[in-house]
Amino acid sequence: MDKLKKFDLMEKISRELEDLKNSQTAVIQKIGKIEVDNIELNDKTLEDKLGDMHQSASEILDSIAGILENFEEVKNKFEGKNNIEGLRAQEAIENLK
């Protein structure tokens, strides 16, 4: 795989991880809304299970955030080491020929 294709794939994975992080954040927010609604309803099963679900979802979010942060560092190092901007410029020039 050439360096530009590899970097493009790395950018795609970064976007997917960011999307995953946003989706997990939405899950946590929905669980929180149900927990708040259940304060009024006072359903024991919801009360017992939602706290655990919230904790698990938060741990997954932390894991995703850590993976994303690490992967961004790897991607940024790869970009700098391989002069991706210069390769893109060179590719653009070649495409004009």
Phi and psi restraints in degrees (range 20) as a CNS / XPLOR table:
assign (resid 1 and name C) (resid 2 and name N)
       (resid 2 and name CA) (resid 2 and name C) 1.0 -74.0 20.0 2
assign (resid 2 and name N) (resid 2 and name CA)
       (resid 2 and name C) (resid 3 and name N) 1.0 165.7 20.0 2
assign (resid 2 and name C) (resid 3 and name N)
       (resid 3 and name CA) (resid 3 and name C) 1.0 -63.4 20.0 2
assign (resid 3 and name N) (resid 3 and name CA)
       (resid 3 and name C) (resid 4 and name N) 1.0 -38.8 20.0 2
assign (resid 3 and name C) (resid 4 and name N)
       (resid 4 and name CA) (resid 4 and name C) 1.0 -68.0 20.0 2
assign (resid 4 and name N) (resid 4 and name CA)
       (resid 4 and name C) (resid 5 and name N) 1.0 -41.5 20.0 2
assign (resid 4 and name C) (resid 5 and name N)
       (resid 5 and name CA) (resid 5 and name C) 1.0 -64.9 20.0 2
assign (resid 5 and name N) (resid 5 and name CA)
       (resid 5 and name C) (resid 6 and name N) 1.0 -40.4 20.0 2
assign (resid 5 and name C) (resid 6 and name N)
       (resid 6 and name CA) (resid 6 and name C) 1.0 -63.5 20.0 2
assign (resid 6 and name N) (resid 6 and name CA)
       (resid 6 and name C) (resid 7 and name N) 1.0 -43.4 20.0 2
assign (resid 6 and name C) (resid 7 and name N)
       (resid 7 and name CA) (resid 7 and name C) 1.0 -66.1 20.0 2
assign (resid 7 and name N) (resid 7 and name CA)
       (resid 7 and name C) (resid 8 and name N) 1.0 -39.8 20.0 2
assign (resid 7 and name C) (resid 8 and name N)
       (resid 8 and name CA) (resid 8 and name C) 1.0 -60.0 20.0 2
assign (resid 8 and name N) (resid 8 and name CA)
       (resid 8 and name C) (resid 9 and name N) 1.0 -40.7 20.0 2
assign (resid 8 and name C) (resid 9 and name N)
       (resid 9 and name CA) (resid 9 and name C) 1.0 -66.0 20.0 2
assign (resid 9 and name N) (resid 9 and name CA)
       (resid 9 and name C) (resid 10 and name N) 1.0 -38.5 20.0 2
assign (resid 9 and name C) (resid 10 and name N)
       (resid 10 and name CA) (resid 10 and name C) 1.0 -63.1 20.0 2
assign (resid 10 and name N) (resid 10 and name CA)
       (resid 10 and name C) (resid 11 and name N) 1.0 -41.1 20.0 2
assign (resid 10 and name C) (resid 11 and name N)
       (resid 11 and name CA) (resid 11 and name C) 1.0 -64.1 20.0 2
assign (resid 11 and name N) (resid 11 and name CA)
       (resid 11 and name C) (resid 12 and name N) 1.0 -39.9 20.0 2
assign (resid 11 and name C) (resid 12 and name N)
       (resid 12 and name CA) (resid 12 and name C) 1.0 -61.9 20.0 2
assign (resid 12 and name N) (resid 12 and name CA)
       (resid 12 and name C) (resid 13 and name N) 1.0 -44.8 20.0 2
assign (resid 12 and name C) (resid 13 and name N)
       (resid 13 and name CA) (resid 13 and name C) 1.0 -63.6 20.0 2
assign (resid 13 and name N) (resid 13 and name CA)
       (resid 13 and name C) (resid 14 and name N) 1.0 -39.4 20.0 2
assign (resid 13 and name C) (resid 14 and name N)
       (resid 14 and name CA) (resid 14 and name C) 1.0 -59.7 20.0 2
assign (resid 14 and name N) (resid 14 and name CA)
       (resid 14 and name C) (resid 15 and name N) 1.0 -44.5 20.0 2
assign (resid 14 and name C) (resid 15 and name N)
       (resid 15 and name CA) (resid 15 and name C) 1.0 -63.5 20.0 2
assign (resid 15 and name N) (resid 15 and name CA)
       (resid 15 and name C) (resid 16 and name N) 1.0 -40.3 20.0 2
assign (resid 15 and name C) (resid 16 and name N)
       (resid 16 and name CA) (resid 16 and name C) 1.0 -66.8 20.0 2
assign (resid 16 and name N) (resid 16 and name CA)
       (resid 16 and name C) (resid 17 and name N) 1.0 -39.7 20.0 2
assign (resid 16 and name C) (resid 17 and name N)
       (resid 17 and name CA) (resid 17 and name C) 1.0 -65.0 20.0 2
assign (resid 17 and name N) (resid 17 and name CA)
       (resid 17 and name C) (resid 18 and name N) 1.0 -39.9 20.0 2
assign (resid 17 and name C) (resid 18 and name N)
       (resid 18 and name CA) (resid 18 and name C) 1.0 -63.2 20.0 2
assign (resid 18 and name N) (resid 18 and name CA)
       (resid 18 and name C) (resid 19 and name N) 1.0 -41.4 20.0 2
assign (resid 18 and name C) (resid 19 and name N)
       (resid 19 and name CA) (resid 19 and name C) 1.0 -63.4 20.0 2
assign (resid 19 and name N) (resid 19 and name CA)
       (resid 19 and name C) (resid 20 and name N) 1.0 -41.7 20.0 2
assign (resid 19 and name C) (resid 20 and name N)
       (resid 20 and name CA) (resid 20 and name C) 1.0 -61.9 20.0 2
assign (resid 20 and name N) (resid 20 and name CA)
       (resid 20 and name C) (resid 21 and name N) 1.0 -42.0 20.0 2
assign (resid 20 and name C) (resid 21 and name N)
       (resid 21 and name CA) (resid 21 and name C) 1.0 -61.4 20.0 2
assign (resid 21 and name N) (resid 21 and name CA)
       (resid 21 and name C) (resid 22 and name N) 1.0 -44.3 20.0 2
assign (resid 21 and name C) (resid 22 and name N)
       (resid 22 and name CA) (resid 22 and name C) 1.0 -65.0 20.0 2
assign (resid 22 and name N) (resid 22 and name CA)
       (resid 22 and name C) (resid 23 and name N) 1.0 -39.6 20.0 2
assign (resid 22 and name C) (resid 23 and name N)
       (resid 23 and name CA) (resid 23 and name C) 1.0 -64.8 20.0 2
assign (resid 23 and name N) (resid 23 and name CA)
       (resid 23 and name C) (resid 24 and name N) 1.0 -42.0 20.0 2
assign (resid 23 and name C) (resid 24 and name N)
       (resid 24 and name CA) (resid 24 and name C) 1.0 -66.8 20.0 2
assign (resid 24 and name N) (resid 24 and name CA)
       (resid 24 and name C) (resid 25 and name N) 1.0 -36.2 20.0 2
assign (resid 24 and name C) (resid 25 and name N)
       (resid 25 and name CA) (resid 25 and name C) 1.0 -61.6 20.0 2
assign (resid 25 and name N) (resid 25 and name CA)
       (resid 25 and name C) (resid 26 and name N) 1.0 -41.6 20.0 2
assign (resid 25 and name C) (resid 26 and name N)
       (resid 26 and name CA) (resid 26 and name C) 1.0 -63.7 20.0 2
assign (resid 26 and name N) (resid 26 and name CA)
       (resid 26 and name C) (resid 27 and name N) 1.0 -38.3 20.0 2
assign (resid 26 and name C) (resid 27 and name N)
       (resid 27 and name CA) (resid 27 and name C) 1.0 -61.9 20.0 2
assign (resid 27 and name N) (resid 27 and name CA)
       (resid 27 and name C) (resid 28 and name N) 1.0 -45.2 20.0 2
assign (resid 27 and name C) (resid 28 and name N)
       (resid 28 and name CA) (resid 28 and name C) 1.0 -62.3 20.0 2
assign (resid 28 and name N) (resid 28 and name CA)
       (resid 28 and name C) (resid 29 and name N) 1.0 -41.9 20.0 2
assign (resid 28 and name C) (resid 29 and name N)
       (resid 29 and name CA) (resid 29 and name C) 1.0 -63.7 20.0 2
assign (resid 29 and name N) (resid 29 and name CA)
       (resid 29 and name C) (resid 30 and name N) 1.0 -40.1 20.0 2
assign (resid 29 and name C) (resid 30 and name N)
       (resid 30 and name CA) (resid 30 and name C) 1.0 -66.6 20.0 2
assign (resid 30 and name N) (resid 30 and name CA)
       (resid 30 and name C) (resid 31 and name N) 1.0 -41.6 20.0 2
assign (resid 30 and name C) (resid 31 and name N)
       (resid 31 and name CA) (resid 31 and name C) 1.0 -60.6 20.0 2
assign (resid 31 and name N) (resid 31 and name CA)
       (resid 31 and name C) (resid 32 and name N) 1.0 -43.0 20.0 2
assign (resid 31 and name C) (resid 32 and name N)
       (resid 32 and name CA) (resid 32 and name C) 1.0 -60.1 20.0 2
assign (resid 32 and name N) (resid 32 and name CA)
       (resid 32 and name C) (resid 33 and name N) 1.0 -41.3 20.0 2
assign (resid 32 and name C) (resid 33 and name N)
       (resid 33 and name CA) (resid 33 and name C) 1.0 -64.1 20.0 2
assign (resid 33 and name N) (resid 33 and name CA)
       (resid 33 and name C) (resid 34 and name N) 1.0 -40.7 20.0 2
assign (resid 33 and name C) (resid 34 and name N)
       (resid 34 and name CA) (resid 34 and name C) 1.0 -65.4 20.0 2
assign (resid 34 and name N) (resid 34 and name CA)
       (resid 34 and name C) (resid 35 and name N) 1.0 -39.8 20.0 2
assign (resid 34 and name C) (resid 35 and name N)
       (resid 35 and name CA) (resid 35 and name C) 1.0 -60.6 20.0 2
assign (resid 35 and name N) (resid 35 and name CA)
       (resid 35 and name C) (resid 36 and name N) 1.0 -43.3 20.0 2
assign (resid 35 and name C) (resid 36 and name N)
       (resid 36 and name CA) (resid 36 and name C) 1.0 -64.2 20.0 2
assign (resid 36 and name N) (resid 36 and name CA)
       (resid 36 and name C) (resid 37 and name N) 1.0 -45.2 20.0 2
assign (resid 36 and name C) (resid 37 and name N)
       (resid 37 and name CA) (resid 37 and name C) 1.0 -62.4 20.0 2
assign (resid 37 and name N) (resid 37 and name CA)
       (resid 37 and name C) (resid 38 and name N) 1.0 -34.3 20.0 2
assign (resid 37 and name C) (resid 38 and name N)
       (resid 38 and name CA) (resid 38 and name C) 1.0 -72.8 20.0 2
assign (resid 38 and name N) (resid 38 and name CA)
       (resid 38 and name C) (resid 39 and name N) 1.0 -16.8 20.0 2
assign (resid 38 and name C) (resid 39 and name N)
       (resid 39 and name CA) (resid 39 and name C) 1.0 -57.9 20.0 2
assign (resid 39 and name N) (resid 39 and name CA)
       (resid 39 and name C) (resid 40 and name N) 1.0 -41.8 20.0 2
assign (resid 39 and name C) (resid 40 and name N)
       (resid 40 and name CA) (resid 40 and name C) 1.0 -75.5 20.0 2
assign (resid 40 and name N) (resid 40 and name CA)
       (resid 40 and name C) (resid 41 and name N) 1.0 -40.4 20.0 2
assign (resid 40 and name C) (resid 41 and name N)
       (resid 41 and name CA) (resid 41 and name C) 1.0 -74.2 20.0 2
assign (resid 41 and name N) (resid 41 and name CA)
       (resid 41 and name C) (resid 42 and name N) 1.0 -39.5 20.0 2
assign (resid 41 and name C) (resid 42 and name N)
       (resid 42 and name CA) (resid 42 and name C) 1.0 62.8 20.0 2
assign (resid 42 and name N) (resid 42 and name CA)
       (resid 42 and name C) (resid 43 and name N) 1.0 43.8 20.0 2
assign (resid 42 and name C) (resid 43 and name N)
       (resid 43 and name CA) (resid 43 and name C) 1.0 -80.7 20.0 2
assign (resid 43 and name N) (resid 43 and name CA)
       (resid 43 and name C) (resid 44 and name N) 1.0 123.0 20.0 2
assign (resid 43 and name C) (resid 44 and name N)
       (resid 44 and name CA) (resid 44 and name C) 1.0 -65.1 20.0 2
assign (resid 44 and name N) (resid 44 and name CA)
       (resid 44 and name C) (resid 45 and name N) 1.0 -40.6 20.0 2
assign (resid 44 and name C) (resid 45 and name N)
       (resid 45 and name CA) (resid 45 and name C) 1.0 -63.2 20.0 2
assign (resid 45 and name N) (resid 45 and name CA)
       (resid 45 and name C) (resid 46 and name N) 1.0 -46.0 20.0 2
assign (resid 45 and name C) (resid 46 and name N)
       (resid 46 and name CA) (resid 46 and name C) 1.0 -60.3 20.0 2
assign (resid 46 and name N) (resid 46 and name CA)
       (resid 46 and name C) (resid 47 and name N) 1.0 -44.8 20.0 2
assign (resid 46 and name C) (resid 47 and name N)
       (resid 47 and name CA) (resid 47 and name C) 1.0 -59.5 20.0 2
assign (resid 47 and name N) (resid 47 and name CA)
       (resid 47 and name C) (resid 48 and name N) 1.0 -43.4 20.0 2
assign (resid 47 and name C) (resid 48 and name N)
       (resid 48 and name CA) (resid 48 and name C) 1.0 -67.1 20.0 2
assign (resid 48 and name N) (resid 48 and name CA)
       (resid 48 and name C) (resid 49 and name N) 1.0 -41.3 20.0 2
assign (resid 48 and name C) (resid 49 and name N)
       (resid 49 and name CA) (resid 49 and name C) 1.0 -88.6 20.0 2
assign (resid 49 and name N) (resid 49 and name CA)
       (resid 49 and name C) (resid 50 and name N) 1.0 -34.9 20.0 2
assign (resid 49 and name C) (resid 50 and name N)
       (resid 50 and name CA) (resid 50 and name C) 1.0 -65.8 20.0 2
assign (resid 50 and name N) (resid 50 and name CA)
       (resid 50 and name C) (resid 51 and name N) 1.0 -36.0 20.0 2
assign (resid 50 and name C) (resid 51 and name N)
       (resid 51 and name CA) (resid 51 and name C) 1.0 -61.3 20.0 2
assign (resid 51 and name N) (resid 51 and name CA)
       (resid 51 and name C) (resid 52 and name N) 1.0 -44.0 20.0 2
assign (resid 51 and name C) (resid 52 and name N)
       (resid 52 and name CA) (resid 52 and name C) 1.0 -64.7 20.0 2
assign (resid 52 and name N) (resid 52 and name CA)
       (resid 52 and name C) (resid 53 and name N) 1.0 -41.7 20.0 2
assign (resid 52 and name C) (resid 53 and name N)
       (resid 53 and name CA) (resid 53 and name C) 1.0 -62.7 20.0 2
assign (resid 53 and name N) (resid 53 and name CA)
       (resid 53 and name C) (resid 54 and name N) 1.0 -42.8 20.0 2
assign (resid 53 and name C) (resid 54 and name N)
       (resid 54 and name CA) (resid 54 and name C) 1.0 -61.6 20.0 2
assign (resid 54 and name N) (resid 54 and name CA)
       (resid 54 and name C) (resid 55 and name N) 1.0 -44.3 20.0 2
assign (resid 54 and name C) (resid 55 and name N)
       (resid 55 and name CA) (resid 55 and name C) 1.0 -63.1 20.0 2
assign (resid 55 and name N) (resid 55 and name CA)
       (resid 55 and name C) (resid 56 and name N) 1.0 -45.7 20.0 2
assign (resid 55 and name C) (resid 56 and name N)
       (resid 56 and name CA) (resid 56 and name C) 1.0 -62.6 20.0 2
assign (resid 56 and name N) (resid 56 and name CA)
       (resid 56 and name C) (resid 57 and name N) 1.0 -44.2 20.0 2
assign (resid 56 and name C) (resid 57 and name N)
       (resid 57 and name CA) (resid 57 and name C) 1.0 -64.2 20.0 2
assign (resid 57 and name N) (resid 57 and name CA)
       (resid 57 and name C) (resid 58 and name N) 1.0 -37.3 20.0 2
assign (resid 57 and name C) (resid 58 and name N)
       (resid 58 and name CA) (resid 58 and name C) 1.0 -66.3 20.0 2
assign (resid 58 and name N) (resid 58 and name CA)
       (resid 58 and name C) (resid 59 and name N) 1.0 -39.3 20.0 2
assign (resid 58 and name C) (resid 59 and name N)
       (resid 59 and name CA) (resid 59 and name C) 1.0 -65.1 20.0 2
assign (resid 59 and name N) (resid 59 and name CA)
       (resid 59 and name C) (resid 60 and name N) 1.0 -39.9 20.0 2
assign (resid 59 and name C) (resid 60 and name N)
       (resid 60 and name CA) (resid 60 and name C) 1.0 -64.1 20.0 2
assign (resid 60 and name N) (resid 60 and name CA)
       (resid 60 and name C) (resid 61 and name N) 1.0 -43.3 20.0 2
assign (resid 60 and name C) (resid 61 and name N)
       (resid 61 and name CA) (resid 61 and name C) 1.0 -59.5 20.0 2
assign (resid 61 and name N) (resid 61 and name CA)
       (resid 61 and name C) (resid 62 and name N) 1.0 -43.7 20.0 2
assign (resid 61 and name C) (resid 62 and name N)
       (resid 62 and name CA) (resid 62 and name C) 1.0 -60.6 20.0 2
assign (resid 62 and name N) (resid 62 and name CA)
       (resid 62 and name C) (resid 63 and name N) 1.0 -40.3 20.0 2
assign (resid 62 and name C) (resid 63 and name N)
       (resid 63 and name CA) (resid 63 and name C) 1.0 -64.7 20.0 2
assign (resid 63 and name N) (resid 63 and name CA)
       (resid 63 and name C) (resid 64 and name N) 1.0 -45.5 20.0 2
assign (resid 63 and name C) (resid 64 and name N)
       (resid 64 and name CA) (resid 64 and name C) 1.0 -60.3 20.0 2
assign (resid 64 and name N) (resid 64 and name CA)
       (resid 64 and name C) (resid 65 and name N) 1.0 -45.5 20.0 2
assign (resid 64 and name C) (resid 65 and name N)
       (resid 65 and name CA) (resid 65 and name C) 1.0 -61.3 20.0 2
assign (resid 65 and name N) (resid 65 and name CA)
       (resid 65 and name C) (resid 66 and name N) 1.0 -40.5 20.0 2
assign (resid 65 and name C) (resid 66 and name N)
       (resid 66 and name CA) (resid 66 and name C) 1.0 -65.6 20.0 2
assign (resid 66 and name N) (resid 66 and name CA)
       (resid 66 and name C) (resid 67 and name N) 1.0 -43.5 20.0 2
assign (resid 66 and name C) (resid 67 and name N)
       (resid 67 and name CA) (resid 67 and name C) 1.0 -62.6 20.0 2
assign (resid 67 and name N) (resid 67 and name CA)
       (resid 67 and name C) (resid 68 and name N) 1.0 -45.1 20.0 2
assign (resid 67 and name C) (resid 68 and name N)
       (resid 68 and name CA) (resid 68 and name C) 1.0 -62.0 20.0 2
assign (resid 68 and name N) (resid 68 and name CA)
       (resid 68 and name C) (resid 69 and name N) 1.0 -44.9 20.0 2
assign (resid 68 and name C) (resid 69 and name N)
       (resid 69 and name CA) (resid 69 and name C) 1.0 -61.3 20.0 2
assign (resid 69 and name N) (resid 69 and name CA)
       (resid 69 and name C) (resid 70 and name N) 1.0 -46.2 20.0 2
assign (resid 69 and name C) (resid 70 and name N)
       (resid 70 and name CA) (resid 70 and name C) 1.0 -63.2 20.0 2
assign (resid 70 and name N) (resid 70 and name CA)
       (resid 70 and name C) (resid 71 and name N) 1.0 -43.8 20.0 2
assign (resid 70 and name C) (resid 71 and name N)
       (resid 71 and name CA) (resid 71 and name C) 1.0 -66.0 20.0 2
assign (resid 71 and name N) (resid 71 and name CA)
       (resid 71 and name C) (resid 72 and name N) 1.0 -36.7 20.0 2
assign (resid 71 and name C) (resid 72 and name N)
       (resid 72 and name CA) (resid 72 and name C) 1.0 -61.8 20.0 2
assign (resid 72 and name N) (resid 72 and name CA)
       (resid 72 and name C) (resid 73 and name N) 1.0 -39.2 20.0 2
assign (resid 72 and name C) (resid 73 and name N)
       (resid 73 and name CA) (resid 73 and name C) 1.0 -63.2 20.0 2
assign (resid 73 and name N) (resid 73 and name CA)
       (resid 73 and name C) (resid 74 and name N) 1.0 -44.7 20.0 2
assign (resid 73 and name C) (resid 74 and name N)
       (resid 74 and name CA) (resid 74 and name C) 1.0 -61.4 20.0 2
assign (resid 74 and name N) (resid 74 and name CA)
       (resid 74 and name C) (resid 75 and name N) 1.0 -45.0 20.0 2
assign (resid 74 and name C) (resid 75 and name N)
       (resid 75 and name CA) (resid 75 and name C) 1.0 -64.1 20.0 2
assign (resid 75 and name N) (resid 75 and name CA)
       (resid 75 and name C) (resid 76 and name N) 1.0 -43.3 20.0 2
assign (resid 75 and name C) (resid 76 and name N)
       (resid 76 and name CA) (resid 76 and name C) 1.0 -64.8 20.0 2
assign (resid 76 and name N) (resid 76 and name CA)
       (resid 76 and name C) (resid 77 and name N) 1.0 -39.9 20.0 2
assign (resid 76 and name C) (resid 77 and name N)
       (resid 77 and name CA) (resid 77 and name C) 1.0 -64.0 20.0 2
assign (resid 77 and name N) (resid 77 and name CA)
       (resid 77 and name C) (resid 78 and name N) 1.0 -43.2 20.0 2
assign (resid 77 and name C) (resid 78 and name N)
       (resid 78 and name CA) (resid 78 and name C) 1.0 -61.5 20.0 2
assign (resid 78 and name N) (resid 78 and name CA)
       (resid 78 and name C) (resid 79 and name N) 1.0 -42.4 20.0 2
assign (resid 78 and name C) (resid 79 and name N)
       (resid 79 and name CA) (resid 79 and name C) 1.0 -61.5 20.0 2
assign (resid 79 and name N) (resid 79 and name CA)
       (resid 79 and name C) (resid 80 and name N) 1.0 -46.2 20.0 2
assign (resid 79 and name C) (resid 80 and name N)
       (resid 80 and name CA) (resid 80 and name C) 1.0 -68.9 20.0 2
assign (resid 80 and name N) (resid 80 and name CA)
       (resid 80 and name C) (resid 81 and name N) 1.0 -44.3 20.0 2
assign (resid 80 and name C) (resid 81 and name N)
       (resid 81 and name CA) (resid 81 and name C) 1.0 -63.4 20.0 2
assign (resid 81 and name N) (resid 81 and name CA)
       (resid 81 and name C) (resid 82 and name N) 1.0 -33.5 20.0 2
assign (resid 81 and name C) (resid 82 and name N)
       (resid 82 and name CA) (resid 82 and name C) 1.0 -105.5 20.0 2
assign (resid 82 and name N) (resid 82 and name CA)
       (resid 82 and name C) (resid 83 and name N) 1.0 9.9 20.0 2
assign (resid 82 and name C) (resid 83 and name N)
       (resid 83 and name CA) (resid 83 and name C) 1.0 46.8 20.0 2
assign (resid 83 and name N) (resid 83 and name CA)
       (resid 83 and name C) (resid 84 and name N) 1.0 57.0 20.0 2
assign (resid 83 and name C) (resid 84 and name N)
       (resid 84 and name CA) (resid 84 and name C) 1.0 -59.7 20.0 2
assign (resid 84 and name N) (resid 84 and name CA)
       (resid 84 and name C) (resid 85 and name N) 1.0 -39.2 20.0 2
assign (resid 84 and name C) (resid 85 and name N)
       (resid 85 and name CA) (resid 85 and name C) 1.0 -59.8 20.0 2
assign (resid 85 and name N) (resid 85 and name CA)
       (resid 85 and name C) (resid 86 and name N) 1.0 -44.0 20.0 2
assign (resid 85 and name C) (resid 86 and name N)
       (resid 86 and name CA) (resid 86 and name C) 1.0 -65.5 20.0 2
assign (resid 86 and name N) (resid 86 and name CA)
       (resid 86 and name C) (resid 87 and name N) 1.0 -39.2 20.0 2
assign (resid 86 and name C) (resid 87 and name N)
       (resid 87 and name CA) (resid 87 and name C) 1.0 -65.0 20.0 2
assign (resid 87 and name N) (resid 87 and name CA)
       (resid 87 and name C) (resid 88 and name N) 1.0 -38.4 20.0 2
assign (resid 87 and name C) (resid 88 and name N)
       (resid 88 and name CA) (resid 88 and name C) 1.0 -64.8 20.0 2
assign (resid 88 and name N) (resid 88 and name CA)
       (resid 88 and name C) (resid 89 and name N) 1.0 -41.6 20.0 2
assign (resid 88 and name C) (resid 89 and name N)
       (resid 89 and name CA) (resid 89 and name C) 1.0 -63.3 20.0 2
assign (resid 89 and name N) (resid 89 and name CA)
       (resid 89 and name C) (resid 90 and name N) 1.0 -43.2 20.0 2
assign (resid 89 and name C) (resid 90 and name N)
       (resid 90 and name CA) (resid 90 and name C) 1.0 -63.2 20.0 2
assign (resid 90 and name N) (resid 90 and name CA)
       (resid 90 and name C) (resid 91 and name N) 1.0 -41.8 20.0 2
assign (resid 90 and name C) (resid 91 and name N)
       (resid 91 and name CA) (resid 91 and name C) 1.0 -63.1 20.0 2
assign (resid 91 and name N) (resid 91 and name CA)
       (resid 91 and name C) (resid 92 and name N) 1.0 -40.1 20.0 2
assign (resid 91 and name C) (resid 92 and name N)
       (resid 92 and name CA) (resid 92 and name C) 1.0 -63.8 20.0 2
assign (resid 92 and name N) (resid 92 and name CA)
       (resid 92 and name C) (resid 93 and name N) 1.0 -40.7 20.0 2
assign (resid 92 and name C) (resid 93 and name N)
       (resid 93 and name CA) (resid 93 and name C) 1.0 -64.1 20.0 2
assign (resid 93 and name N) (resid 93 and name CA)
       (resid 93 and name C) (resid 94 and name N) 1.0 -44.6 20.0 2
assign (resid 93 and name C) (resid 94 and name N)
       (resid 94 and name CA) (resid 94 and name C) 1.0 -63.1 20.0 2
assign (resid 94 and name N) (resid 94 and name CA)
       (resid 94 and name C) (resid 95 and name N) 1.0 -34.5 20.0 2
assign (resid 94 and name C) (resid 95 and name N)
       (resid 95 and name CA) (resid 95 and name C) 1.0 -71.3 20.0 2
assign (resid 95 and name N) (resid 95 and name CA)
       (resid 95 and name C) (resid 96 and name N) 1.0 -22.2 20.0 2
assign (resid 95 and name C) (resid 96 and name N)
       (resid 96 and name CA) (resid 96 and name C) 1.0 -78.3 20.0 2
assign (resid 96 and name N) (resid 96 and name CA)
       (resid 96 and name C) (resid 97 and name N) 1.0 -19.2 20.0 2
